[in-house]
Amino acid sequence: MNVRNIIALLILLLASATCRPEKTDWSREISLSGNWKIRPSTSNEWYDATVPSTVMGTLTKNGVENVEKATFDTSWWYRTEFLFPELKPSQHVFLDFEGLSYSANIWLNGQLLASRDTIYGPFRQFSFDITSLLEDKNVLAVEIFKAQAGDPNIGFVDWNPRPEDENRGLFREVKLHITGDVRMQNTCVRSDVNTETLEEAELTIQTGLENLSNQPVSGKLVGKIENHSFAFPVVLQPGEKKTITLTPNEIKNLHITRPRLWWCNGLGNPELYTLDLAFEKDDTISAKQQTTFGIRKIETYFTEKGHRGFKLNGKEILIKGAGWTDDIYLRDTPETNEMQVQYVKDMNLNLIRFENIWGTSQNIYDLCDRYGILAMVGWSCQWEWQEYFGKPCDGRYGCITSEKDINLIAQSFQNQVVWLRNHPAIMAWLVGSDMLPCPALEQKYLDILQQTDDRPCVMSAGMYSSELTGSTGMKMYGPYEYVGPNYWYIDTLHGGAYGFNTETGIGAQLPVKESIQKMFPADELWPINENWNAHCTVSKTAMNSLHTLTEVMNHKYGEAKNLDDYLQKADVLNYDGTRAMFEAFRANRSQSTGVVQWMLNSAWPSLYWQLYDYYKIPTAAYYAVKKANAPQQLIYNPKENAIYAVNEALNDFSNAQAIIRLYSTNSGLLYEEKIPVSVPAGTSKKIVELPTANQDAFLSLQIVDKKQNLLADNFYCLSAKQDEYDWANTNWVHTPLKSYADFRYLENLPEAELKIHFVKNETKGVSPIILEIINTSPVIAYFIQFKLKDETGEMLYPVFWSDNYISLFPGEKRIINCHWDEVVLKYKQAQLFIKGWNFTENSIPVPQE
């Protein structure tokens, strides 16, 4: 506890006599975040720490990087001291642990509060009444033990190496809660929206009260939501616990007219409300909680073919998401979390899948609420495979099958649901990944949710049928390794664009060169070697090398001459393949309900499954996803050689024009057509088939308004030869290619000439940089990339480009906007670097004004 908290607490305890004569407020929450130290039980060397943290996270913060695994065979101690003034007779103090791994002995002032035989499981939460144990100066000591084989711990599966300490530590917040004789817990607000009109909603408030005294207590619940206040009388007998539920029947102000609804990214604003709720007795506030919530309604439905979909406020939504991972040592901060959620929004995605109930606090879910990013939250497949769990597992139900484990996970689930249920962003609980939970555990999940929450609960990310709840309606057939852009359109049995694909991707997604140079020493940068492969996944069966990427690249683009050539060709493969995955699900909207890119980010410096890299720099796939998911867009369907128009806004799209241009490999215009575009909300439709098929060409697609202002654009490099697949050898990883599209004609693309200059920004609050680019040459300028660097050559981030990796036809002019976080503004000598397939890298100083 820091000095600021001590002073605040002293003021609180004196409030009745000084600052607030009208009401005495005994309620307060204090975070025990600073002033911690850790050490192994075999050493007296202490390391400064904060909480939340893990042991390895703390060691790296103290400059200790390489640690022998044997160091973690012993227990480790977390220790902190805090001051506490004398309590009033009616005050009580609780010590709460929101998450620790894996088990612990907890001591306060030399007294054992609880031992590791009861304190175990990272997703359980623990609370202790420490009122009688407090002194003026207090010592809290926690002896932490790491998870053993067969313990359901935090897990990264095969995504990256296991952390040396198995994420041992106080990885979530530790808090003190001060209350009067009546304690308040687990306040929640549920909403039910009239989806026919969207003009009214009903709220239900639920909270738990406990009388900590040996006398009856008569008081009232006092609440306020914006300008609406209410009070509700409550009587509690000595020691009584009671759950209070308030509906519009009890409190008429809980019927809301013209509510500000919470919408996900792309559909509207994610409006939020605040409930202030307190228990008052006479002139004393015994307990209070503040709850942020959103008014929205989540529903699930099934298509005629049995695929699950989701509705938000009565509107069917196409889920477009990616799978999250925390940092390998759980070192994410509110700042890095916000950066990443901003990235998700910028890519026009609307969901993050949290496979592991990630987060060292509720911060990441708060950010999803604020930015309108839906969340699918559930357990990791770490617990479903013997190789990762560490003990024999059932081939259908995974590893949680013993009575002890079932009870542990059921209690963990209840704790997590109650902890997170106020977040409007959370649209569903996903309690199984690769398998179903066993029936006994599934029934416990259903019983828990009946008492605590009303969201959909999906029993597996895969296509299974449960004895209790029927079909999951989801699919998890991959692929996880490279497939060509046309795969998503022609496959109807595996991972293609139909149904809800809960995790899928094209495998290797390489970082930019500047990040690669941080990962490997200079003498290992080229040629590609085993050290590179070590930064793929750690799967023993597949996806553990760049062999597939290199093989596809060699066939499609020719062998790389050097590192720059390799990275550029990898970026094109990455961009085209990832874009096609999302585009196909959008173009095939009548058959598809959702797709989740595997993955969003990386826990460590990686070469696989990432839309931005470990250093928080976007990959080429980032901008492919942003392009593919523009609210209104034109999409090329290679299966039909046709152009589709898509619209995922809440309103119909009309009064626009599609301009389709086809260019030869010599950049000559072969075909041009202009077509009026009108697309109903939430649909896609074919607007034209191209006149010729199976030719090497460039395809430019644009949507313009009545004044010919550019609204959206897309650009494709086409091959006369299509990718062909060895369908008979499809496995869980991917469908292998047996022949390849051929883009080697790009090697002969002449050098382009670009005119680039900065446009003076006259509008405050708009992008700091406005860049005008004109292709002044008679050839296509292909795959032009923009980077901002500081004076030392370091990439600046977070930087948000309106577009990147762009292509321009002869004579085309484009305006590119760029804005950035305030952190970037400290770099006064920023340089803009521009490079393309057929444009030699050039740099321009960014105007300092």
Disulfide bonds with the S-S distance in Angstrom:
Cys393-Cys399 1.76
